Amino acid sequence: MDYDLLKACEEKARQWLGPQYDEETRAQVKEMLESEDKTPLIEAFYKDLEFGTGGLRGIMGPGSNRMNVYTVGAATQGLANYLNDCFKDLPQISVVVGHDVRNNSRKFAELVADIFSANGIKVYLFDSCQPTPEVSFAIRYLGCQSGVNITASHNPKEYNGYKAYWSDGAQMIAPHDVETINYVNAIKSVDQIKFTPNKDLIQIIGEDIDKPYLDAIHTLSLSPDSIKRHKDMKIVYTPIHGTGTRLTYRSLAQWGFENIVHVPEQDVQSGDFPTVESPNPENPSAMTMAIDVARKEGASLVLAADPDADRIGVVVRDKAGEYKLLNGNQINMIFIYYLITRNRELGNLQPNDYVVKTIVTTETIKRIADDNNVDCFDCYTGFKWIADVMRNMEGRGRYLGGGEESFGFLPETFARDKDSVSSISLMCEIAAWAADQGMDLYELVIDIYARHGFSRERGVSVVRPGKSGADEIIAMMKNFRENPPKELAGSKVVSIKDYSDLNCRNLEDGTTTKLDFPTTSNVLQFFTENGDKVSIRPSGTEPKIKFYIEVREDMKDKAEYEALIEKAERHIDDILADLGVK
């Protein structure tokens, strides 16, 4: 045991025994201090929660490394102080505050609203839980300077989180994220947090935002006639106990779809997520109940959202009648292919159109863009970086869409975070458009591969919780940098991109070039002679290190699709074995 670390944690914990903390918190901290097992104490106090790719996120409970009224309060007081300094010349600073369905989310949201108002900041507080992207929309729509959404997205029920947004509706990046952290770190005592609200500065919002948001989403429709022809298409949708119940059904009805099948048990909003082990549409098990409904109803398409309704899950039915979960790369591939192809069909494709993907997302998207003379920009993981590209391209290009492999897509500019409400509406339209061409979405995927080249991807997360896990992840990244693989699955590694120093090393000619990115990031990529790509990065929001594998295979005929998948999966297994990843 690291006794210096333990001593520091104990000292920090004792500060939480003071009268400024509530009785329940003091009792829980005292119990941790007196327990023989010091692991809970260390986990709760060994660090302070920090903004990562998704903002503030952690397990709920007492401690500086936990989500509770004091860490949320300190974050809000720090942000309020920063806003009051940044916008001191405005007659009235305003923010939007929202939350998801999680346990304590409403409590935290009301706390955030109270603290902002106590600092003289006007608050637009949603009347109940709403999709994350609606907060982004509301910030822009209401002309606010910032916003906060209380959500832990798709994380297990023990978690909650705090997403901070800037005036453009995007999550914070430098300098604002760094400065906010500095301001938060300046809050050394609970006594510095202004808890007493000014209720006159808190305004409840709801339908007055819902309607313009849904109207804006409806402007994204490119194939209304296809929807009219296939309005009875049977589609299963589940919000997985989350905020998607608020607006997604309304959006689909507004687009013209008349046969949306519910999963009644999962329409129930609950922070316990009682029908699933994990409320994440990336996990096949989360889709089981919806697939059972689809099988019973004879539906060929199943759609889902995570609890805060920013991620989208898509299940299609193959030729054998089996239901298959598309991966996030395939979902993004469908969106980009449709948006480019349909705009071209309508004569709307413009020379300055562009799409965005993250560096770990499939290169098939770039090939689709290149084949249509559309610019494709790479950015870091997280929609704040997609929004950064959008910000930099303002007035210089038309954004068609952007996404990342982790089941997120944004087809609009009126919000600046991934959006399942608009994405699910658009995916249903794509299904109707494909039906006009005699295809379902399963066949459309194969058609896209046949046109632009086959790829297969797999993400593997190695979980290493706590302080010891964090140290192990650091050591793993260090080892990959100092001892990179020379071959992967029998194919020579020809280049390495290291975003920690923005260097791209060509191993064949020995040259090094600089990567054009706004800042450094702890990401490492290996590219092989065969065209495979391996990306490695520690998560910014969870205690794990992520491996993203993408392999290429030659596709000579559409009939080869299923066989190619099996071949590619073996190819991926070989790469993971070479990396020592189980």
Rosetta blueprint (number, residue, H / E / L):
1 M L
2 D L
3 Y H
4 D H
5 L H
6 L H
7 K H
8 A H
9 C H
10 E H
11 E H
12 K H
13 A H
14 R H
15 Q H
16 W H
17 L H
18 G L
19 P L
20 Q L
21 Y L
22 D L
23 E H
24 E H
25 T H
26 R H
27 A H
28 Q H
29 V H
30 K H
31 E H
32 M H
33 L H
34 E H
35 S L
36 E L
37 D L
38 K L
39 T H
40 P H
41 L H
42 I H
43 E H
44 A H
45 F H
46 Y L
47 K L
48 D L
49 L L
50 E L
51 F L
52 G E
53 T L
54 G L
55 G E
56 L E
57 R E
58 G E
59 I E
60 M E
61 G L
62 P L
63 G L
64 S L
65 N L
66 R L
67 M E
68 N L
69 V H
70 Y H
71 T H
72 V H
73 G H
74 A H
75 A H
76 T H
77 Q H
78 G H
79 L H
80 A H
81 N H
82 Y H
83 L H
84 N H
85 D H
86 C H
87 F L
88 K L
89 D L
90 L L
91 P L
92 Q L
93 I L
94 S E
95 V E
96 V E
97 V E
98 G E
99 H E
100 D L
101 V L
102 R L
103 N L
104 N L
105 S H
106 R H
107 K H
108 F H
109 A H
110 E H
111 L H
112 V H
113 A H
114 D H
115 I H
116 F H
117 S H
118 A H
119 N L
120 G L
121 I L
122 K E
123 V E
124 Y E
125 L E
126 F E
127 D L
128 S L
129 C L
130 Q L
131 P L
132 T H
133 P H
134 E H
135 V H
136 S H
137 F H
138 A H
139 I H
140 R H
141 Y H
142 L H
143 G L
144 C L
145 Q L
146 S E
147 G E
148 V E
149 N E
150 I E
151 T L
152 A L
153 S L
154 H L
155 N L
156 P L
157 K L
158 E L
159 Y E
160 N E
161 G E
162 Y E
163 K E
164 A E
165 Y E
166 W E
167 S L
168 D L
169 G L
170 A L
171 Q E
172 M L
173 I L
174 A L
175 P L
176 H H
177 D H
178 V H
179 E H
180 T H
181 I H
182 N H
183 Y H
184 V H
185 N H
186 A L
187 I L
188 K L
189 S L
190 V H
191 D H
192 Q H
193 I L
194 K L
195 F L
196 T L
197 P L
198 N L
199 K H
200 D H
201 L H
202 I E
203 Q E
204 I E
205 I E
206 G L
207 E H
208 D H
209 I H
210 D H
211 K H
212 P H
213 Y H
214 L H
215 D H
216 A H
217 I H
218 H H
219 T L
220 L L
221 S L
222 L L
223 S L
224 P H
225 D H
226 S H
227 I H
228 K H
229 R H
230 H L
231 K L
232 D L
233 M L
234 K L
235 I E
236 V E
237 Y E
238 T E
239 P L
240 I L
241 H L
242 G L
243 T H
244 G H
245 T H
246 R L
247 L L
248 T H
249 Y H
250 R H
251 S H
252 L H
253 A H
254 Q H
255 W H
256 G L
257 F L
258 E L
259 N L
260 I E
261 V E
262 H L
263 V L
264 P H
265 E H
266 Q H
267 D H
268 V L
269 Q L
270 S L
271 G L
272 D L
273 F L
274 P L
275 T L
276 V L
277 E L
278 S L
279 P L
280 N L
281 P L
282 E L
283 N L
284 P H
285 S H
286 A H
287 M H
288 T H
289 M H
290 A H
291 I H
292 D H
293 V H
294 A H
295 R H
296 K H
297 E H
298 G L
299 A L
300 S L
301 L E
302 V E
303 L E
304 A E
305 A E
306 D L
307 P L
308 D L
309 A L
310 D L
311 R E
312 I E
313 G E
314 V E
315 V E
316 V E
317 R E
318 D L
319 K L
320 A L
321 G L
322 E L
323 Y E
324 K E
325 L E
326 L L
327 N L
328 G H
329 N H
330 Q H
331 I H
332 N H
333 M H
334 I H
335 F H
336 I H
337 Y H
338 Y H
339 L H
340 I H
341 T H
342 R H
343 N H
344 R H
345 E H
346 L L
347 G L
348 N L
349 L L
350 Q L
351 P L
352 N L
353 D E
354 Y E
355 V E
356 V E
357 K E
358 T E
359 I L
360 V L
361 T L
362 T L
363 E L
364 T H
365 I H
366 K H
367 R H
368 I H
369 A H
370 D H
371 D H
372 N L
373 N L
374 V L
375 D E
376 C E
377 F E
378 D E
379 C E
380 Y L
381 T L
382 G L
383 F H
384 K H
385 W H
386 I H
387 A H
388 D H
389 V H
390 M H
391 R H
392 N H
393 M L
394 E L
395 G L
396 R L
397 G L
398 R E
399 Y E
400 L E
401 G E
402 G E
403 G E
404 E E
405 E L
406 S L
407 F L
408 G E
409 F E
410 L E
411 P L
412 E L
413 T L
414 F L
415 A L
416 R L
417 D L
418 K L
419 D L
420 S H
421 V H
422 S H
423 S H
424 I H
425 S H
426 L H
427 M H
428 C H
429 E H
430 I H
431 A H
432 A H
433 W H
434 A H
435 A H
436 D H
437 Q L
438 G L
439 M L
440 D L
441 L H
442 Y H
443 E H
444 L H
445 V H
446 I H
447 D H
448 I H
449 Y H
450 A H
451 R H
452 H H
453 G L
454 F E
455 S E
456 R E
457 E E
458 R E
459 G E
460 V E
461 S E
462 V E
463 V E
464 R L
465 P L
466 G H
467 K H
468 S H
469 G H
470 A H
471 D H
472 E H
473 I H
474 I H
475 A H
476 M H
477 M H
478 K H
479 N H
480 F H
481 R H
482 E H
483 N L
484 P L
485 P L
486 K L
487 E E
488 L E
489 A L
490 G L
491 S E
492 K E
493 V E
494 V E
495 S E
496 I E
497 K E
498 D E
499 Y L
500 S L
501 D L
502 L L
503 N E
504 C E
505 R E
506 N E
507 L L
508 E L
509 D L
510 G L
511 T L
512 T E
513 T E
514 K E
515 L L
516 D L
517 F L
518 P L
519 T L
520 T L
521 S L
522 N L
523 V L
524 L E
525 Q E
526 F E
527 F E
528 T E
529 E L
530 N L
531 G L
532 D L
533 K E
534 V E
535 S E
536 I E
537 R E
538 P E
539 S L
540 G L
541 T L
542 E L
543 P L
544 K E
545 I E
546 K E
547 F E
548 Y E
549 I E
550 E E
551 V E
552 R E
553 E E
554 D L
555 M L
556 K L
557 D L
558 K H
559 A H
560 E H
561 Y H
562 E H
563 A H
564 L H
565 I H
566 E H
567 K H
568 A H
569 E H
570 R H
571 H H
572 I H
573 D H
574 D H
575 I H
576 L H
577 A H
578 D H
579 L H
580 G L
581 V L
582 K L
